[in-house]
Amino acid sequence: MKNIAESTWYGIGSFLPGILFLVTVVVTCVLLHEDAMMPLYGIPLAAAALLAVVLFITMSMDAERLSDSRTRYVWMLLLWMANILVFPFYWFACIKNRNSQSK
């Protein structure tokens, strides 16, 4: 049960920074187009950045601990260089497959 719940939270968390980043871009474009400056439009971007840092740390620890030696460094490099884009791929390739094989 713990692996399924952990996989679900990783899955939600892997897509959330990208969604929050896109929300921030859309809201910023709309506000700049309407010349309405709201001080709170940066909150989704700050939440995305904080969530991305937390996910980067947890997923890189997961990659270091549970990946085989051939793919460990590739995943670490990808998570480091393009983290928000790689989070969903890492979840599909490693975490979701690992939990579906353990059933």
N, C-alpha and C positions, 0 to 999 in steps of 0.2 A: 504494500500500500504506500509506503514511503517513497518508493521509486516512481510510482505513477503521479503522486502529488508533486514531487520534485520536478518531474518532467513537464507537468502542466504549468507550473510556475515559470520554469525556464522558457517554455513555449510562449507564454503570454509576455514575459519580459523581453524575449528576443525580438518581438515585433513592435513593442511599445516605444522604444526610443525613435525608431524611424517614423512611426505615426505622429508622435509628438513633434518631431522636427518638421514634418510636412504641414502639420497644423500651424506651427509657428510661421512658416514661410507664407502660407495662404493668408493668415491673419495679418501679417506684416504688409503684404502686398495690398490687401483690401484697405487697411488703415492708411497706408501711404497714398493710395489712389484717392481716398476720400478726404485727405488732409485732416484726419482726426487722429490725434496722438493720444493714445491711452497708455498710462504707465504700466499696465499689467500685461501687455502683449508678450513680454519676454518670459513670463512664468512657464509656459510649456517648453521653451528652449532650455531653461534652467533645469526643469524636471527631466528632460531628455538627457541632458549632460550628466546629471547626477546618476540617473538610472544606467546610463552607458558606462560610467566608471565602475559602479557596483557590479554590473554584468560582466564587464571586462575582467575584473578581478576574480569573480567566481568561475567564469567559463575558462579562464586561463589556468586556474588551479585544477579544474576538472580535466582539461586537456593534458596538463602535466601529470596528473595522477592516473588517469585511466586510458589514455591513448597508447598505442604501441609506439615503439621507438622510431619507426619510419615516418609516421604521420604527425607525431607530437610537435616537431619543430615547424612543420608546415602550418599546422593550426595555430601555433603560438604566433608565428609571423603574420598570418592573415588576421588574427584577432587584434594584433597590435597595430597593423597598418590601416585596416578598413573595418573597424569594429562594428559600427552600426549596420553596415551592409553584410557583414559576415555572420552576425549573430543568428539570423534565421537559418542559414545554411549549416552552421555548426549544430544547431538544434536538430534539424532534419537528418543530417549525416551521422551524428554521433549519439546524441542523447536519446532521441526518439527510437532509433534503431536498436540501441543498447537495451532499452526497456521493453521493446517488442520481442527481442530475442530471449529475454529472461523469463517470459511467460511460459 
